[in-house]
Amino acid sequence: MKKCFLIALALALVAGFVPISAKAVSDTVERGFISVNTTANTEITPDVADISIAVKTYDNKSLQKATTENKEISERVLASLKTLINTSNGDYVKTINYSASPLYTYSNNKRNFDKYEVSNTVIVHTKSIDKVGEMIDKAISSGATNVDNLALSVSRYDDECNQLLVKATQKARSRADLLAKSALTSVTGVRSLNVSCSANNSVTPQYRMLAANMGSADMEAKSTSTSIEKGIVKVYATVNATFFVK
């Protein structure tokens, strides 16, 4: 009886071992796949500007005097800029940096006090691209001493990016189908998708002061005008896709 039990147990173990082994083999079977890389891009005219404008004042003896002068000029600059922005459209002016400190010169390894400097820097964020030149003119005529940076961008960047990613993905699937057909197989599903989107200015925005072609009376009122070259923004979408085939 004991011998019969052992034989039955052995047969049961063997019977149970077979399907377990078969399942393990089926999980390790490799599936074929095709990898493709596609891109899509578009060119857009910028519709948002960020202008960095600074007021710097100096005094050889008094930090308080330099600070007071800076405050007065900055208030004039801000007031002039606020007349040109449209806050209901998301435009704003904000301070991004303020500093007040002594400046030194160095001679024969010795530090010598030179003067006090006070600097107030603001950012103008506006969708009124057509008024950027006028804003720069207004700021300078009101006492601004520096226009440190002008950056142009696209407000609808996310929408453009999403549309390009869809286009690039469709191109990837179409290309995979074409390659699979040429290899006498067909696409059965997606193995992986890696996507990215980026924007580059094809032309760096520039501003330049140009002598206006005006009469003497007009020249006294406004001696210069600012010309803005907006350029274009290129948006790129890239899709690296891998598809299963059979």
CORUR-V46111 format. One line per field, one symbol per residue. ss: DSSP state (H for helix, E for strand, L for the rest). phi: phi as a letter, one per 30 degrees, with the letter a starting at -180 (. if undefined). burial: + if it has 9 or more other C-alpha atoms within 8 Angstrom, else -. A space follows every 50 residues. Layout:
# CORUR-V46111
ss: ???
phi: ???
burial: ???
This chain:
# CORUR-V46111
ss: LHHHHHHHHHHHHHHHHHHHHHHHHHHLLLLEEEEEEEEEEEEELLLEEE EEEEEEEEELLLHHHHHHHHHHHHHHHHHHHHLLLLHHHLLEEEEEEEEE EEEEEEELLEEEEEEEEEEEEEEEEELLHHHHHHHHHHHHHLLLLEEEEE EEELLLHHHHHHHHHHHHHHHHHHHHHHHHHHLLLLEEEEEEEEEEEEEE ELLLLEEEEEELLLLHHHHHHLLEEEEEELLLEEEEEEEEEEEEEL
phi: .ddddddddddddddddddddddddddcddcdabcbbbbbbacbdebbbb ccbbcbbbadbbdddddddddddddddddddddcccddcjdabbdcabbb adcbcbbhibdbdcacbbbbcbcccbcdedcdedddedddddkdcbcdab ccbcdcedddddddddddddddddddddddddchbbdclccabbbababb ddbddbbbccdddbdddddddadbbccccdibccccbbbcbbcdbb
burial: --------------------------------+++++++++--+++++++ +++++++++---+--++-++--++-+++-+++--++----+++-+--+-+ -+++---------++++++++++++++++--+++++++++-++++++--+ -+++-----++--++-+++-++--+++-+++---+++--++-+-+-+--- +---+-+----------++---++++++-++++++++++++++++-
